[in-house]
Amino acid sequence: MEVGKLTELKAGEPAPDFVLPASNGEMVRLSDYRGSRVVIYFYPKDMTTACTQQSCDFRDSNDEMLKYNTVILGISLDTVKTHQRFIEKKELPFLLLADTEHEVCELYGVWQLKKLYGREYMGLVRSTFLIDEKGKLVREWRKVRVKGHTEQVLEAVRQL
């Protein structure tokens, strides 16, 4: 796949399966969650302002998501060790997965060319994906703005 090329994921198609190391020290495979809905949110970096807010918003909606048989997984380029510190500090009740080589980011089309102050670089674009119990993509949100986003995802979960 060409780096930076947006992967076309379509609602109703199987979500790309993957295996990544998780904050609990285990390897996590997306297909292990068949039978549950899964919210995957990709975020740029642990402990940064917007990413902390987003993670805490998902933390605060976790109990409601669980009522709808929905598991939350966060993915960033950070290491498992950094994820563990982030979870402890912010009391996150869900797993964070380490995609240090951005392979899953590329698979989901969130590793893209970004521009900041005239400088171009490759980076993770904040995005969220909702996957149903059969492993099919139901909804995607790309270039997410943090404020109000978790409510949008929770509403989509409720409507499933």
KEBALO-993644 format. One line per 4 residues: their letters; for each residue x, y, z of C-alpha. Coordinates in Angstrom, 1 decimal, always signed. Each point is the difference from the previous one (the first is absolute). Layout:
! KEBALO-993644
a = X:Y:Z  ...
! end
This chain:
! KEBALO-993644
mevg = +0.0:+0.0:+0.0  +1.2:+3.5:-0.8  +0.8:+1.8:+3.2  -2.4:+2.9:+0.6
klte = -2.6:-1.3:-2.4  -3.4:-0.1:+1.6  -1.3:-3.5:+0.4  -3.6:-0.3:-1.2
lkag = -2.0:-1.7:+2.6  -3.7:-0.5:-0.7  -2.9:-0.4:+2.4  -1.2:-3.6:-0.1
epap = +3.4:-1.5:-0.9  +2.1:-1.9:+2.5  +2.3:+2.2:+2.1  +3.6:-0.8:-0.6
dfvl = +1.2:-2.5:+2.6  +3.3:+0.7:+1.9  +2.1:-1.1:+2.9  +1.7:+2.6:+2.3
pasn = +1.6:+0.0:+3.5  -2.4:+1.4:+2.6  +0.4:+1.9:+3.2  -0.8:-3.2:+2.0
gemv = +3.2:-1.7:-1.4  -2.0:-2.3:-2.3  -0.3:-0.1:-3.8  -3.5:+1.1:-1.1
rlsd = -1.6:-1.1:-3.2  -3.1:+2.0:-1.3  -1.7:-3.3:-0.9  +0.2:-1.1:+3.6
yrgs = -2.9:+2.5:+0.6  -2.4:-1.7:-2.4  -3.4:-0.1:+1.8  +0.6:+3.5:+1.4
rvvi = -0.1:+3.4:-1.6  +3.3:+1.8:-0.1  +0.9:+3.7:+0.0  +3.6:+0.5:-1.2
yfyp = +1.3:+3.5:+0.5  +3.3:+1.0:-1.5  +1.7:+3.0:+1.8  +3.4:+1.6:-0.6
kdmt = +1.7:-0.1:+3.5  -0.5:-1.0:+3.6  +0.0:+2.8:+2.6  -0.6:+2.9:-2.5
tact = -2.9:+2.4:+0.6  -2.4:-1.1:-2.7  +0.8:-3.7:+0.2  -0.4:+0.1:+3.8
qqsc = -3.4:+1.7:-0.4  -1.1:-2.5:-2.6  +1.1:-3.0:+2.0  -1.7:+1.3:+3.2
dfrd = -3.2:+0.6:-2.0  +0.1:-3.6:-1.1  +0.8:-1.0:+3.6  -3.1:+1.9:+1.2
snde = -2.2:-1.7:-2.6  +1.4:-3.5:+0.5  -2.8:-1.2:+2.4  -2.6:+1.1:-2.5
mlky = +1.8:-1.6:-2.9  +0.2:-3.3:+1.9  -3.8:+0.1:+0.5  -0.1:-0.3:-3.8
ntvi = +2.5:-2.9:-0.2  +2.7:+2.4:-1.3  +3.7:-0.1:+0.8  +2.3:+3.0:-0.4
lgis = +3.6:-0.4:-1.3  +2.4:+2.9:-0.3  +2.9:-0.1:-2.5  +3.0:+2.3:-0.3
ldtv = +3.6:-0.2:-0.9  +1.1:+0.0:+3.6  +1.6:-3.0:+1.8  -1.8:-2.4:+2.3
kthq = +2.0:+1.6:+2.9  -1.2:+3.5:-0.8  -3.6:-1.4:-0.4  +0.2:-1.6:+3.5
rfie = +1.1:+3.3:+1.6  -2.8:+1.9:-1.9  -2.6:-2.6:+1.2  +1.2:+0.3:+3.6
kkel = +0.0:+3.8:+0.0  -3.4:+0.4:-1.6  -1.7:-3.2:+1.3  -0.9:-1.2:-3.4
pfll = -2.1:-3.2:+0.2  +0.8:-1.3:-3.5  +3.0:-1.2:-1.9  +2.4:+2.1:-1.9
ladt = +1.9:-1.6:-2.9  +3.5:+0.8:-1.2  +0.3:+0.5:-3.7  +3.7:+1.2:+0.1
ehev = +0.6:-0.9:-3.6  -3.3:+1.6:-1.2  -1.0:-3.2:-1.8  -3.6:+0.0:+1.2
cely = -0.2:+3.8:-0.5  +0.9:-0.6:-3.6  -2.5:-2.9:-0.2  -2.8:+2.3:+1.1
gvwq = +1.2:+3.0:-2.0  +0.8:+2.3:+2.9  +3.8:+0.3:-0.7  +0.0:+2.9:-2.3
lkkl = +1.9:+3.0:-1.2  -0.6:+2.9:+2.4  +0.9:+3.7:-0.3  +0.8:+2.3:+2.9
ygre = +1.4:+3.5:-0.4  +1.0:-0.7:-3.6  +1.9:-3.2:+1.0  -1.2:-3.4:-1.4
ymgl = +0.5:-3.2:+1.9  -1.7:-3.4:+0.4  -2.2:-0.4:+3.1  -3.0:-1.6:+1.5
vrst = -3.3:+1.7:-0.7  -2.4:-0.2:+2.9  -2.8:-2.4:-1.2  -2.6:-2.4:+1.5
flid = -1.5:-3.2:-1.4  -3.1:-1.9:+1.2  +0.0:-3.7:-0.7  -3.0:-2.3:+0.5
ekgk = -0.2:-3.4:+1.7  +0.8:-1.8:-3.3  +3.2:+2.0:-0.6  -1.5:+2.3:-2.6
lvre = +0.7:+3.7:-0.2  -3.2:+2.0:+0.9  +1.2:+3.5:+0.2  +3.2:+2.1:-0.2
wrkv = +0.9:+3.5:+1.1  +3.1:+1.5:-1.5  +1.9:+3.2:+1.0  -1.9:+0.0:+3.2
rvkg = -0.5:+3.1:+2.1  +0.1:-1.1:+3.7  -2.8:+2.2:+1.3  -3.3:-1.9:-0.2
hteq = +1.5:-3.0:-1.8  -0.6:-2.6:+2.6  -3.7:+0.9:+0.1  -0.2:-0.5:-3.8
vlea = +1.6:-3.4:+0.4  -2.3:-1.0:+2.9  -3.0:+1.1:-2.0  +1.1:-2.2:-2.9
vrql = +0.5:-2.9:+2.4  -3.5:+0.5:+1.4  -1.5:+0.0:-3.5  +1.5:-3.3:-1.0
! end
